[in-house]
Amino acid sequence: MSLRFVLLATATGIATPALAATGNTASDTLAGVELGGEGPGDPIVVTGKRDGYGADRSASATKTDSDLNDVPQAVSIVTAEQISDQALRSIGDVVSYVPGISIESGEGHRDAIVIRGLSSTADFFTDGLRDDVQHYRGLYNVERVEVLKGPNALVFGRGGGGGVVNRVIKRPFHDEYVAGAVSIDSEGAGFAELDLNSPLSGNTEGRLNAVYERLDNFRDIEGDRFAVNPTLSLHLSPTTRLDLGYEYAQDNRDVDRGLPPAFEGTIANPATAIDGYDETFFGVRGQNRTDFHKHVADARLEAQLGSEVTFVSKALFGAYDKFYRNALPSSAVTEIDGVDSVKITAYEDFIQRENFLWQNDVVANVVTGGIGHRLLVGADMSLQSSDAGRLRGFFDGLPAADKSPNGRETFVPLAQDIVIPEITFRGGSGERASETEVEAFGIYVQDQVEIGEHVELIAGLRHDWVDIRVADFIGGTDLTRSDSLWSPRLGAVVKPNADLSVYASWSRSYLPQSGDQFASLSPTTAALEPERFSNYEVGAKWRVIPEFDVTLAAYRLDRTNMRAEDPTSGDSVLTGEIRAEGIELEVHGKVGRLSLAGGMAFQDAEVTSDTGDAPAGRQVADLPDFDASLWGRYDVTDRLGMGLGVSHRSSMFASFSNEVVVEALTLVDAGVFYDLSDDIALQVNVENLFDADGIVFAHNDNNLYPVEGRTARATLRFGF
């Protein structure tokens, strides 16, 4: 087969905007292979063939290929075309146009999300397999990003109380092309990407995705990352396909903890970030660094066992090595001897982890008494081992009067260029040194019942056995805990017609009392029942026209079994509770020449019973009462397109203390797309078009991250 240019808009924009204009994305191409019978099809990415933003189908929410209108929960999908048009580079960028989800700064070295008031650094998945190591996840090899809201334990296992983020990875298909992109922005950051696909024989295809990215921004936070992901597909028979993949990625960058608040706030008088110091780095350049490496190998086998039964087996082995060190502001601006000053502390941290994951599913379509059943039966297991440690930073070179008695803290004068004394990290000064082993095994069953043309039911039950062992070399303990977790799911969908569905659902998830990273275990937490997440949701989904969808959802999410201190005995008891409630509206798709994606969310989450972090009545951190966004692209001609987006977030609190507020923020983005030829296209994106000031996210009361000013990015895309 001769090499030809395929109209392709990939998840990182490796193609031309002309492809986006025609809507012929990688998903479309794969769907075309499935429908056109050019082989056994692509069992990895199941999407509808549609133009513009959005998708009709997903296999992630139910583990079965389902129309999204038949799924009784809110599911947001950010497609390759949207990622390309908005020049999105990170998970944080992706969720900025998804209602009901926000981000926090993640200590400057990791993805961290807040879904329906619940924060997590571990509820990330790749092709449905757990991806919980703390790091920044790239988009260069991603077909699309799916946000599934509400507890999802039946499908994904423990955790996922507020929802999960699942990345669908590009896989080979039966065609030939080479495509790529180079990009540079006004701060000097840029990237180069390559995407190659080709049949290797009559029944084998290969694909290679690679990226190099240079990082820089208005705060001179620099770094680089490199990743490569070869994948191979073998059609073992007309009904059996094996996909193999390997990814290596490294990420080396500055760690930026942001700005301190202007004063010590109170609940009655909350503080805000200091003004006029947006470009001031409150760390030590050269020492505030993170270095991350990962090696991940995966395999997926899908076999059609007769006309109505499918077997899918997926496995993954990952080895991860991460180190990070930083100095950071740990107080509000404070007057010391008449001088405005900021307290500085420091630490360094490392983790080495190995994950082995294995998942097996059987899906059968049967009809009994005129009622259709799509029955799922499955089992999965995960083995995870980690070595982790943390050393404290000391200001050994300072006189005793200029540092805290333990030598770990010092106040430095507030200035445009903060000068931090030399920091040493002594061996034997460990704050944490541990080995962790997690063994989890789960079995599950689910039935999607179709009663006539207008009613569908879904019912499922999962049981997990989770064993955790933490050897704490600092505390001198070696503790274990075992949990037996039942996670049910019930849902009903009523369809007055083929394009409109109304649904109601209830689901539950659990998380053992050792955090989403299982980093610590004490005699107390080893004996306590897991946290529980219960979600009640009603909603409606309307396919207004074949390529434009509207989703409305209302929910109540209760987080219970949180630790609190008994006021009499001082013991930890499971009386803490948080309740989150909200309404979400989302639109995505295409109307004529206009592609749209966005929505709004009204939400409230507060502590309803004292927890270990806050008393009843406190608002949950990093959750605005209202957020709204809308991005649109209009194709003026077949070669010229224009894009405009607006996002707004109301004020929110930086932590459970409710003593520091992150004020409301509105941003406007724009884009211009022009095809220079059939093979080469240029796009220019401008973020924060009106150069708005403000804080974009926080990690705690003392780490508030300023929004980047107006930034322009030019991207040249090619495909042959």
WOJO-V136905 format. One record per residue. N is the residue number from 1. SS is DSSP state (2 for helix, 1 for strand, 0 for the rest). Layout:
# WOJO-V136905
n = {N | N}
ss = {SS | SS}
This chain:
# WOJO-V136905
n = {1 | 2 | 3 | 4 | 5 | 6 | 7 | 8 | 9 | 10 | 11 | 12 | 13 | 14 | 15 | 16 | 17 | 18 | 19 | 20 | 21 | 22 | 23 | 24 | 25 | 26 | 27 | 28 | 29 | 30 | 31 | 32 | 33 | 34 | 35 | 36 | 37 | 38 | 39 | 40 | 41 | 42 | 43 | 44 | 45 | 46 | 47 | 48 | 49 | 50 | 51 | 52 | 53 | 54 | 55 | 56 | 57 | 58 | 59 | 60 | 61 | 62 | 63 | 64 | 65 | 66 | 67 | 68 | 69 | 70 | 71 | 72 | 73 | 74 | 75 | 76 | 77 | 78 | 79 | 80 | 81 | 82 | 83 | 84 | 85 | 86 | 87 | 88 | 89 | 90 | 91 | 92 | 93 | 94 | 95 | 96 | 97 | 98 | 99 | 100 | 101 | 102 | 103 | 104 | 105 | 106 | 107 | 108 | 109 | 110 | 111 | 112 | 113 | 114 | 115 | 116 | 117 | 118 | 119 | 120 | 121 | 122 | 123 | 124 | 125 | 126 | 127 | 128 | 129 | 130 | 131 | 132 | 133 | 134 | 135 | 136 | 137 | 138 | 139 | 140 | 141 | 142 | 143 | 144 | 145 | 146 | 147 | 148 | 149 | 150 | 151 | 152 | 153 | 154 | 155 | 156 | 157 | 158 | 159 | 160 | 161 | 162 | 163 | 164 | 165 | 166 | 167 | 168 | 169 | 170 | 171 | 172 | 173 | 174 | 175 | 176 | 177 | 178 | 179 | 180 | 181 | 182 | 183 | 184 | 185 | 186 | 187 | 188 | 189 | 190 | 191 | 192 | 193 | 194 | 195 | 196 | 197 | 198 | 199 | 200 | 201 | 202 | 203 | 204 | 205 | 206 | 207 | 208 | 209 | 210 | 211 | 212 | 213 | 214 | 215 | 216 | 217 | 218 | 219 | 220 | 221 | 222 | 223 | 224 | 225 | 226 | 227 | 228 | 229 | 230 | 231 | 232 | 233 | 234 | 235 | 236 | 237 | 238 | 239 | 240 | 241 | 242 | 243 | 244 | 245 | 246 | 247 | 248 | 249 | 250 | 251 | 252 | 253 | 254 | 255 | 256 | 257 | 258 | 259 | 260 | 261 | 262 | 263 | 264 | 265 | 266 | 267 | 268 | 269 | 270 | 271 | 272 | 273 | 274 | 275 | 276 | 277 | 278 | 279 | 280 | 281 | 282 | 283 | 284 | 285 | 286 | 287 | 288 | 289 | 290 | 291 | 292 | 293 | 294 | 295 | 296 | 297 | 298 | 299 | 300 | 301 | 302 | 303 | 304 | 305 | 306 | 307 | 308 | 309 | 310 | 311 | 312 | 313 | 314 | 315 | 316 | 317 | 318 | 319 | 320 | 321 | 322 | 323 | 324 | 325 | 326 | 327 | 328 | 329 | 330 | 331 | 332 | 333 | 334 | 335 | 336 | 337 | 338 | 339 | 340 | 341 | 342 | 343 | 344 | 345 | 346 | 347 | 348 | 349 | 350 | 351 | 352 | 353 | 354 | 355 | 356 | 357 | 358 | 359 | 360 | 361 | 362 | 363 | 364 | 365 | 366 | 367 | 368 | 369 | 370 | 371 | 372 | 373 | 374 | 375 | 376 | 377 | 378 | 379 | 380 | 381 | 382 | 383 | 384 | 385 | 386 | 387 | 388 | 389 | 390 | 391 | 392 | 393 | 394 | 395 | 396 | 397 | 398 | 399 | 400 | 401 | 402 | 403 | 404 | 405 | 406 | 407 | 408 | 409 | 410 | 411 | 412 | 413 | 414 | 415 | 416 | 417 | 418 | 419 | 420 | 421 | 422 | 423 | 424 | 425 | 426 | 427 | 428 | 429 | 430 | 431 | 432 | 433 | 434 | 435 | 436 | 437 | 438 | 439 | 440 | 441 | 442 | 443 | 444 | 445 | 446 | 447 | 448 | 449 | 450 | 451 | 452 | 453 | 454 | 455 | 456 | 457 | 458 | 459 | 460 | 461 | 462 | 463 | 464 | 465 | 466 | 467 | 468 | 469 | 470 | 471 | 472 | 473 | 474 | 475 | 476 | 477 | 478 | 479 | 480 | 481 | 482 | 483 | 484 | 485 | 486 | 487 | 488 | 489 | 490 | 491 | 492 | 493 | 494 | 495 | 496 | 497 | 498 | 499 | 500 | 501 | 502 | 503 | 504 | 505 | 506 | 507 | 508 | 509 | 510 | 511 | 512 | 513 | 514 | 515 | 516 | 517 | 518 | 519 | 520 | 521 | 522 | 523 | 524 | 525 | 526 | 527 | 528 | 529 | 530 | 531 | 532 | 533 | 534 | 535 | 536 | 537 | 538 | 539 | 540 | 541 | 542 | 543 | 544 | 545 | 546 | 547 | 548 | 549 | 550 | 551 | 552 | 553 | 554 | 555 | 556 | 557 | 558 | 559 | 560 | 561 | 562 | 563 | 564 | 565 | 566 | 567 | 568 | 569 | 570 | 571 | 572 | 573 | 574 | 575 | 576 | 577 | 578 | 579 | 580 | 581 | 582 | 583 | 584 | 585 | 586 | 587 | 588 | 589 | 590 | 591 | 592 | 593 | 594 | 595 | 596 | 597 | 598 | 599 | 600 | 601 | 602 | 603 | 604 | 605 | 606 | 607 | 608 | 609 | 610 | 611 | 612 | 613 | 614 | 615 | 616 | 617 | 618 | 619 | 620 | 621 | 622 | 623 | 624 | 625 | 626 | 627 | 628 | 629 | 630 | 631 | 632 | 633 | 634 | 635 | 636 | 637 | 638 | 639 | 640 | 641 | 642 | 643 | 644 | 645 | 646 | 647 | 648 | 649 | 650 | 651 | 652 | 653 | 654 | 655 | 656 | 657 | 658 | 659 | 660 | 661 | 662 | 663 | 664 | 665 | 666 | 667 | 668 | 669 | 670 | 671 | 672 | 673 | 674 | 675 | 676 | 677 | 678 | 679 | 680 | 681 | 682 | 683 | 684 | 685 | 686 | 687 | 688 | 689 | 690 | 691 | 692 | 693 | 694 | 695 | 696 | 697 | 698 | 699 | 700 | 701 | 702 | 703 | 704 | 705 | 706 | 707 | 708 | 709 | 710 | 711 | 712 | 713 | 714 | 715 | 716 | 717 | 718 | 719 | 720}
ss = {0 | 0 | 0 | 0 | 0 | 0 | 0 | 0 | 0 | 0 | 0 | 0 | 0 | 0 | 0 | 0 | 2 | 2 | 2 | 2 | 2 | 2 | 0 | 0 | 0 | 2 | 2 | 2 | 2 | 2 | 2 | 2 | 2 | 2 | 2 | 2 | 0 | 0 | 0 | 0 | 0 | 0 | 0 | 0 | 0 | 0 | 0 | 0 | 0 | 0 | 0 | 0 | 0 | 0 | 0 | 0 | 1 | 1 | 0 | 0 | 0 | 0 | 0 | 0 | 0 | 1 | 1 | 2 | 2 | 2 | 0 | 0 | 0 | 0 | 1 | 1 | 1 | 1 | 1 | 2 | 2 | 2 | 2 | 2 | 2 | 0 | 0 | 0 | 0 | 0 | 2 | 2 | 2 | 2 | 2 | 0 | 0 | 0 | 0 | 0 | 1 | 1 | 1 | 0 | 0 | 2 | 2 | 2 | 0 | 0 | 0 | 0 | 1 | 1 | 1 | 0 | 0 | 1 | 1 | 1 | 0 | 0 | 0 | 1 | 1 | 1 | 0 | 0 | 1 | 1 | 0 | 0 | 0 | 0 | 0 | 0 | 0 | 0 | 0 | 0 | 0 | 1 | 1 | 1 | 1 | 1 | 1 | 1 | 1 | 0 | 0 | 0 | 2 | 2 | 2 | 2 | 0 | 0 | 0 | 0 | 0 | 0 | 1 | 1 | 1 | 1 | 1 | 1 | 1 | 0 | 0 | 0 | 0 | 0 | 0 | 0 | 1 | 1 | 1 | 1 | 1 | 1 | 1 | 1 | 1 | 0 | 0 | 0 | 0 | 1 | 1 | 1 | 1 | 1 | 1 | 1 | 1 | 1 | 1 | 1 | 1 | 0 | 0 | 1 | 1 | 1 | 1 | 1 | 1 | 1 | 1 | 1 | 1 | 1 | 1 | 0 | 0 | 0 | 0 | 0 | 0 | 0 | 1 | 1 | 1 | 1 | 1 | 1 | 1 | 1 | 1 | 1 | 1 | 1 | 1 | 1 | 1 | 0 | 0 | 1 | 1 | 1 | 1 | 1 | 1 | 1 | 1 | 1 | 1 | 1 | 1 | 1 | 1 | 1 | 0 | 0 | 0 | 0 | 1 | 0 | 1 | 0 | 0 | 0 | 0 | 0 | 0 | 0 | 0 | 0 | 1 | 0 | 1 | 0 | 0 | 0 | 0 | 0 | 0 | 0 | 0 | 0 | 0 | 0 | 0 | 0 | 0 | 0 | 1 | 1 | 1 | 1 | 1 | 1 | 1 | 1 | 1 | 1 | 1 | 1 | 1 | 1 | 1 | 1 | 0 | 0 | 0 | 0 | 1 | 1 | 1 | 1 | 1 | 1 | 1 | 1 | 1 | 1 | 1 | 1 | 1 | 1 | 1 | 1 | 1 | 1 | 1 | 1 | 1 | 0 | 0 | 0 | 0 | 1 | 1 | 1 | 0 | 0 | 1 | 1 | 1 | 1 | 1 | 1 | 1 | 1 | 1 | 1 | 1 | 1 | 1 | 1 | 1 | 1 | 1 | 1 | 1 | 1 | 1 | 1 | 1 | 1 | 1 | 1 | 1 | 1 | 1 | 1 | 0 | 0 | 1 | 1 | 1 | 1 | 1 | 1 | 1 | 1 | 1 | 1 | 1 | 1 | 1 | 1 | 1 | 1 | 1 | 1 | 1 | 1 | 1 | 1 | 1 | 1 | 0 | 0 | 0 | 0 | 0 | 2 | 2 | 2 | 0 | 0 | 0 | 0 | 0 | 0 | 0 | 1 | 1 | 1 | 1 | 0 | 0 | 0 | 0 | 0 | 0 | 0 | 0 | 0 | 0 | 1 | 1 | 1 | 1 | 1 | 1 | 1 | 1 | 1 | 1 | 1 | 1 | 1 | 1 | 1 | 1 | 1 | 1 | 1 | 1 | 1 | 1 | 1 | 1 | 1 | 1 | 1 | 1 | 0 | 0 | 0 | 1 | 1 | 1 | 1 | 1 | 1 | 1 | 1 | 1 | 1 | 1 | 1 | 1 | 1 | 1 | 1 | 1 | 1 | 0 | 0 | 0 | 0 | 1 | 1 | 1 | 1 | 1 | 1 | 1 | 1 | 1 | 1 | 1 | 1 | 1 | 1 | 1 | 1 | 1 | 1 | 1 | 1 | 1 | 0 | 0 | 1 | 1 | 1 | 1 | 1 | 1 | 1 | 1 | 1 | 1 | 1 | 1 | 0 | 0 | 0 | 0 | 0 | 0 | 0 | 0 | 0 | 0 | 0 | 0 | 0 | 2 | 2 | 2 | 0 | 0 | 0 | 1 | 1 | 1 | 1 | 1 | 1 | 1 | 1 | 1 | 1 | 1 | 1 | 1 | 1 | 1 | 0 | 0 | 1 | 1 | 1 | 1 | 1 | 1 | 1 | 1 | 1 | 1 | 1 | 1 | 1 | 1 | 1 | 1 | 1 | 1 | 0 | 0 | 0 | 0 | 0 | 0 | 1 | 1 | 1 | 1 | 1 | 1 | 1 | 1 | 1 | 1 | 1 | 1 | 1 | 1 | 1 | 1 | 1 | 1 | 1 | 1 | 0 | 0 | 1 | 1 | 1 | 1 | 1 | 1 | 1 | 1 | 1 | 1 | 1 | 1 | 1 | 1 | 1 | 1 | 0 | 0 | 0 | 0 | 0 | 0 | 0 | 0 | 0 | 1 | 0 | 0 | 0 | 0 | 0 | 0 | 1 | 1 | 1 | 1 | 1 | 1 | 1 | 1 | 1 | 1 | 0 | 0 | 0 | 0 | 1 | 1 | 1 | 1 | 1 | 1 | 1 | 1 | 1 | 1 | 0 | 0 | 1 | 1 | 0 | 0 | 0 | 0 | 0 | 0 | 1 | 1 | 1 | 0 | 0 | 1 | 1 | 1 | 1 | 1 | 1 | 1 | 1 | 1 | 1 | 1 | 0 | 0 | 0 | 0 | 1 | 1 | 1 | 1 | 1 | 1 | 1 | 1 | 0 | 0 | 0 | 0 | 0 | 0 | 0 | 1 | 1 | 1 | 1 | 1 | 1 | 0 | 0 | 1 | 1 | 1 | 1 | 0 | 0 | 0 | 0 | 1 | 1 | 1 | 1 | 1 | 1 | 1 | 1 | 1 | 0}
